[in-house]
Each structure stands twice: as structure tokens, then as C-alpha cells.
Amino acid sequence: MSGVDRQQVLHRLSQVLPPEAIATDEATLDAYATDHGPTADWEIQRALAVVFPTSTDDVVALMCASAEEGFAVVPRGAGTSVSGGAHALRDAVTISLERMNQILSIDVEDQTARVQPGVINAELGQTVEQHRLMYAPDPASYRISTIGGNVATNAGGLRCAKYGVTRDSVLSLEVVLADGTVLRTGTGTFKNVSGYDLTGLFVGSEGTLGIVTEITVRLRPLPVAEETASVFVEDLETAAAGVLAISQAGVQPAILEMMDGATMAALDAAHGSNLAGLGGACLLVQTDGYGAAAEMDAIRDALAPLGAQVSPPGDERARSLVELRRHARGDDTVTDIRVGEDVAVPKSRLVEYVREVQRIGRDHDVKIKVIAHAGDGNLHPSFWIDVDQGTAGMARLDAALDESIQVALEMGGTITGEHGVGSYKVRWFNREHDEPAIWVQRELKNLFDPEHRLNPGRAIA
């Protein structure tokens, strides 16, 4: 990006996009400078401009201008990323897809929908619900996050235990490449093995290979019934053992979440509940479909040997806890310096990882809480210190975070289960991937974006 003529770039933008699609005022540049990812180790930068396309043609025009003038482009959805994948870059242009927010079509018979990237996840869900259908991926930010952003990070959510992550619901894409070429991948069918899986390649690529401008997603029948239960146990290790017990019983819940005592105490403080008084850890379980009640009965039987307190059928509190769980990471205060993680480990190592992450907190003298999409081994441990602990506290915090990542990798896990690498986790990328895998991914980046103008420095090391 060195040598970019800022005035020439702004002039070129004014030639290819309407005035209302370009923002250069300080308030807008500040508002779009960061996403929800960590900024402690990041020099907050302002983009040259923020542009708001309303069509694929606008995105093509932007990328052609980028190719001509040499400026980088940072794609952005709703800015809910927690890995710094949409942090602005100086001398780059941030492209916000939020105005490309149309549901283009819904095919009830084929159970598909075609949408622009700025469509809010929850809005798509509400729209297709009237047809007795659902869009399965439901990240905690589903009320404000966009389908395009979900595609960029291959977002998961509470229902991913049964229905998979975003990639499992994306059938085809329209993508604008670095030189302005429009590429269409996939088909409208659920099965397709013609050629390489380009659709899967772009899902989770964090805007580093192209800019997604249209998405065809798979819809699923809205479950005819749901059974939800809260399960309180003595401690977090017992909760993790409960996850394995459910799996061994041959039941696949739609939702299987885990919260430790510290998380429940934080929710109690925020919402006036009394979760911490019911046990040292909690599982939230939801089954769905015609067999929902029978599956929940099997789960109750599987958990009985662990001394679990399982809520009765039809308990409304259990359903409300599912919504509370969606906000379980949002209790930060100004007196804390906090970092949260997104590791995943094989389910068979879940008990062991929970034990290790608690040890890490003790060894480094940092506070810790753990929540998890436990049904697929995706954990979100958070480590924090008080702000008055200074550089010594930060050193302990960083060491705890680093060790938690290393332990997950040693157990056959990953540095990110659903949040993406972004700019924050690039430091650990090479720990997870061996040299051949790194080489292949770099070559893919070079093929699609030889000048590294698409979200440079993100997703891969």
C-alpha cells in the first residue's frame, strides 16, 4: 500500500461511485475504524474512505479502481467480528456491504434463499419462518450480524451442534475478485461434486480472496417441536463429562451449551438471576423435531449417573437461559482487561481441556470463565485481570492466553472454531498448519489476489 496517492484515490472513487456511496468525514471513518475485535495490540487506523455499494456493479467498479490505483480494500459486514478481521487500514478503502441488504428470492419447494451479503441473519430467519422454514446458522450476534459477515468467518452458533456451521448451509456464491472479475460458484442444489469446491473455499476466507456479493443458502424445515432443559452439575469437569455422556447415548441435540460458575455469577449480576446458587456449572440442552421428547428422555437418563439436576419438561426458565447464554460474553466492565478465545478440541478431549484451562488460570494468576458450544467441542474461555495490575498483569494475561492456545493445538484442536483468524490470531496461524499447508494457502492467496489488495494481513500468516 506504500506510495498510494490519497487524493488520486479519492478522485477515482468519485468517478466510479455516486457521492452518497462515499464517506470521508471523520465521524464515519472513526465509526468504521474497528470491529469488535481486540485493539490492545493494534494501532487504530482510519481508512482513506468508507464506501457503501448497493449493487454488484458498484463492487466491480471499486475493485477495478483498486487494481488501477493500487489501494487495498477491507471488506466489512456489520462489524461484529471479534478477531479484528475488519479493522481499517491506513491508505486503504473500507467497503461496507450493509446497504446490499435485499432478500432476492425464496424458493419454498427447493428450500433455498438467495440474498445479498448485507441481509441480517435474524431478518432472514424471521422471513422464512412464515413458510415453516429456518436458516440454521445462528451466531450469538444473529440479531445484528449479516449473512455476508457470517460467510466471511464461517460463523457457527448455538445450533451448529446439529445443523453445522455457515459453510454447511451455503450452496452458491457470487464473488467479485481482486481485478473486478465476477465469479459464480456452486449451484442451487444440495449436492454438487462438479469441479473443485470453490464455494467452500470462499466461505471462511475473511474477504482475502474476493468480495461476496450474493449468497444462495440452504433452508431447513422449521422443527415441529422443541424440548429445552437446563442441567446443573457440581463443576465444569462434570458438565464436560455430561457432554460426552449425551454423545455416547446416541443423541444429537440441536443445542448443547456449557457455562461455568463464573459465567453464571456474571449473568446473575447483570440480570438478577440466581444461577450460581443452583450448581457450579450448567448445560443447556435443546432437542427438536418429532422425536424431541424421546431424545430429551434419553438425555435425562444419560445424565442421571452424574448427579445432574435437570429441569422438568416445559420449563420456561430453561428456554430463557438459552437467550441469556447468547449474551454470556457481554458482561465486561471498565475495571477489567479481558481477552476471550475461540478454540475447539475433539469432544473426547473436552474434559481434559476444561481441566487444563482452569489450571492455566491458576498458574498465571488470572481470572477465568468458560462458555462453550460444547456439542462440537468449541470453547470460549475468557481470561482477565484488573486494570490496575499494569504491565505485569498484562504479561500474565498474554502468557495464559498463549498457553491455552498451545494446549488446544496439542490436543488436536484449532486456534479458531468460528470467529476467524482476522488480524488478532495471525500470530498463532503457523503453529496450527505445517509447511505444505501454509504454502498451499499462500499460493491460493497469490492466485486470487496477487497484489495482496484484499484485506491484507488477515486470515493467513
N, C-alpha and C positions, 0 to 999 in steps of 0.2 A: 504493500500500500504506500510505500515511500514514493515521493515525487508526484503525488496526486495534486492536481491544480484544483483547489477547492472552488474557486469562482467559476472555472470552466465546467466542473461537475454540476454545480447548481444551475448554470446556464443550460447545460444539456438536458437536465431534468425538466426544466421549464419548457423545453422544445418538444418533449415526448409525452409529458403528462399534463393534465389540466391543473390549473392553480390550486383548486381545492384538494388535490391529491398530494400536495407537497407541504410539509410543515418545517419551518426552520426557526421558529420562535423558541426562546429559552425555556418557557414553561413546558412545551411539548417535548423538547429534547431532554429535559430533566425527567419528565414522567416516563419516557421510554428508554432511559439510560440503563436500567437494570430490570431483571426479572425477580423472582422470589428466591433466587439462589444466594449463597453466601457471598459477601463482599469484603470480608475482613482482609483477605489476601488479594483483593482486586482493586486496582486503581479505577475508580468510577470515571467513565469517559462519556462524552457526548458524541452522538453521531453527527455527521455533516448535515443530514436531513432525515426526517421520517416520512416515508411515502405510504399512501393508503390506496392501493389499487382496488378497482371494483370489477375487473374482468381479467381473463387470461391474457388478452391483448395488452393490457397495461403492464402485466408482469413481463411479457415478452419484450415490450419497449424498454422497460427498466434494465433487463439483462443484456439487451443489445447495447444500451448506453454504457453499462458496466464494462462490457467487452471492449468498447471503443475507447473509453476514458481510463480504464484500469482500476476503478474503485471497487472495494469489496461490498458485499451485501449480506446483512444479518437478518434472516427471516424471523418473524415473531408472530405468535398467535395471541393469546390473552395475557401472556407474561406470567403464567403460573408455574413455569419451570422452576425447580428448586436446585438445579445443578449449574446455573449460570450459562445455559445454552443460548440465551437471548440477550445477554449483556451487550450493550452498544460498544462499538469500536470507533476510535477517532479516525477521521478521514474515510469512514465507511458510511453507507446508507442503510438505515434500518427499514425493512419492509414489513409493515403490519398488515396481515391478511384479514383483519377484523371486519372490514366492510364487504368482503366477499362472503356473505352470510346467508345465502339462499339455499333452501332445500329444493333442489331442482326437480326431483321426481321421487315417488314412492310406488313400488310395484308390490302390491299386496299378495298376488298369486306367487310370484317368484321370491317374495320375502327379501327384497333389496331396497336400498335407497341410494340416490345419487345426490351428493351435497357439495357445496363449496367449503373451503377449509375454515372459514370463519364462523360456521354454524356451531352454536353452543351445544355441548353434549346433552345437557338436560332438555333443551328445546327439541332436539331430535327425538329423545325418548318420549317426551310428552306428546309430540305429534303422531308418532307411530302407535302409541298406546291406544288411540281411538280405533285402530284397526286390529286390536288384540295382538300386537307385536311389541317387541322391545329391542333396543340396541344394547347389547350386553355389557360392553366395557363401561365401567363406572368409577373412574378415579375419584379420590376424595374431593377433588376440585370440580366435579362434574357440573355443578351449577354455574360455573363461570369459565371453565376451560373449553377450548374449541376442539372440534374433531381434527382439524389440521395439526394443532399442537399435540394432540394425543397420538396422531400418526407419527409425528416427528420424533417422539420419545418412546414409541411403542408402549404407551401407558397401560397400566393394569387396572387395579381397583379391587373392590370387595368381592365382586362376583367372579374374579378371574380364576378362582379355585376350580370352578366347574366349566365356565364358558371361555376361558382363555383370555389372553391379553389382546390389545388392539389388532395386532397382526392376524390373529385368528378370525377377525371379522372384516378385514379389508379384502375386497375382491379385485378391484382395479383402481388405477390412478391416472390422472393427467398431471404431468410434471413439466415444468419449464427448466431446461438445462442452462448451464453457465453461458452458452453462446446464444441463447434465445430460442433454441430448438424446442418444439413441443413434442414430448414423448408420451405415448399412451401405453400402459402396461395392463396385463391381465384381461379378464373378461367379466361378464355378469353371471357366470356360472360358479357353483360352489367347488367344482372340480375342474382342474386345468393343469396339465403337465406338458403343455406345448412350449418348448424352449426353456431357458433359464427363468428362475423366479425373480423377475425384476421388481414385481410388486413388493415381495418380501424384502428385497434389498433396500428399497427406499423407506420402508416402514422402520423407524428407529434410527435413521441416518442423520437426524437432527439438522436438517437443512444444509448438509455439507455436500450433497450430490445433486440437488435440484430443488426447485420450489414447487410444492404440491399445490395445484390449483383446482383439482376436482377429485372426489373420492366416491367410489361405489362401495357400500358396506353391506354386509350380510345382516339381516334381521332375524330374530328368533320368535317363536310363539310365546306370548305372554303366559307365564305359568298359571294354571287354573287354581292352584292352591299354594300356600306357603306356611311353613311352620318355623317359628323362631324361638330359640331358647337361650337364656343366659346360664352360664355354668361357672360357679365359683369354687375354687380349689385353694389348697393351703399355700402354694407358692408357684413361682413361674416354671420351675422344672416340672412340677406335676401337671401344669397346664400344657406344656410341650409334650409330655407323655400322653396326655389326653388326645392330642392331635394324631399321634401315631396309633392310639387305640381305635380311633374313629376310622382311620385308614385301613387298619387290619380287620375291621368289621365289615369291610367291603362297601362302605357307604361313601358317596361323593357329595358332600354338602355344596350348596350354591355359594354359601358364605361360611368361612371359618376363620374368625379373627381372634387375636390374643392380646390381652393388655396386662401389664404388671401392676403391682400395688402403687408404685409412684405415679403411674398414669391415672389410675383411678382416683388417687388423692388429688391430683391436679384437676380432674374433672369435677370432683366434689367441691373444690374451692371455687371453680368457675360457675358451676350450675346448682350448687346447693344440694347435691345428691349425697348418698351415704354408701357409695360402692365399696370404699375401703373397709367398711365395717362388716362386709359380707364375706371377705376372704382375701388372701394375699395375691391372687391373680384371677383373671376371668377369661373365659372363652365365650364368644358369641357365635352361635351356630344357626344357620338357616337352611332348610331343605325346601325344595319346590317341586311342582308337578303333581301328577296324580298319586304318586307314592310318597308324598311329603310326610304324612303322618306315620306311615310304616317305617320310613327311614329314620325319623326322629326317635321312634321307639327303639330301634336298633342302636342308635347313638346313646340313648339313656342306659341301655344295658351295657354297652361297651365302657361307659364312664363310671358305672357303679363301683367297680373294684378300687377306683382311685379316691373314693370318698367324696365325690363331687356333689355339690348342691345344684341340681338342675331345676330351672323354673318350670312350673306346670304348663300344660297346653293352653294356648290362648292368652298367655301373659303379655299384657301391653307394655310392661316395663322393658321386657326383652327387646321388643321392636324399637322402643325409643332409644335403647342403648346402642343399637346399630347406627342411628343418626349421630349420637354422641361420639361414637368411635370415629366417625368421619372427621371430627374436629379435634381429635385427641392430640394432634401435634401443634395446635394453635394456642397454647397457653403460655407462651413466652412472656417474660416481664422485662422491664428495663434494668432490673438488677442482675440479670443473667447474661452470660456469654455462652451461647448454645450452638452445638453442631449436631445435625441429625444425619443418619446414614440410611442406606438402602441396599443392604447386602442380601443375598439369597444363598441358601445352602441346601443340599439334599435333605428331604424330610427326615431321613434316617439319622441325620446329624443334628437335628433341631434341638434336642435335649442337651447335647454336648455343647452346642454353640451358645445356648442360653446360659449354661453354667460358666462358660469361658468369658462371655461378655460381662457377667456380673463380677467375675474375678478381676477383669481388666479395670473396671471402675474402682474396685478396692485398691488394687496395686498402684494406680495412678492418682488416687485420692480425688476423683471427680465424681459428681453426682450422675446418676444414670436412670433412664426409664426406657422401657421396651414395649413397643407395639408391633404387631406383625399381621400380615396376610398369611396366617400360619398354614392354611390349606395347601399352599405351594412353596412353603419354606422361605418366604420373602419377609425379612425383618427390618424394622425401622428403629434401631436403638438411637437414643439421643444422649449425648454427654454434655454436661455443663458445669460451669464454675461461676462464682460470684464475681462481679466486675472489679471488685477491689483487690482481687488476687494478682493482678498485674501480669508481668511477663512470665513469672514463674508459673502461675496458674495456666497461662496460655500454652506454655511448653508441656505441661502435664496433659492438657486437653488434646493437643496435637498428637502426643505420644499415644494416648488412649485410642484416639480415632485411627491412627495408623496401625496399631496392633489389632484393632477389631477388624480392619480390612484384611490384614495378613492372615489372621486366624480363619476367616471365612474362605480365603483362597486355598489355604492348606486343607480345608475340609472339602475341596472340590466345588466351591461356590463361586460367586461373581461379585464384582465391585458395585454393580447396579442391577437391580431386578426390574425396575420400571421407571426410574427417574431420568435415565440417560447419563452420559458421561459429562456433557457440557464442557465448561471450562474448568470446573472445580475438581473433577475426578481424573483429568488427563494425567496427573502425577502418578496414578496407580495403573494406568492402562497397560503398560509394558509388563507389569507383574502378572497380569492375567493371561496374556497372549504370548505364545512363543514366536520366534523369529519368522518362520514361514507364514504364520497367520498375520503378523504385523506387516510383512512385505506385501501379501495379497491385498490387504486393506488399503495400504498406501498406494498400491498400483491402481486400485479401483478409484480412489480419490483423484489420482493423476489423470485417469482416463476421462472421468466425468467433469473434472474441474482442474485442468492442467495449470492454470494460473492461480489456483487457490483463492478465488474471489468469493466463494460461497462459504459463509460462516467460518472463516479461517481460525485455526487453533482449537476447534471444538471437536468432540466425539472421538478422535483418534490422536495418538501421540505422533 
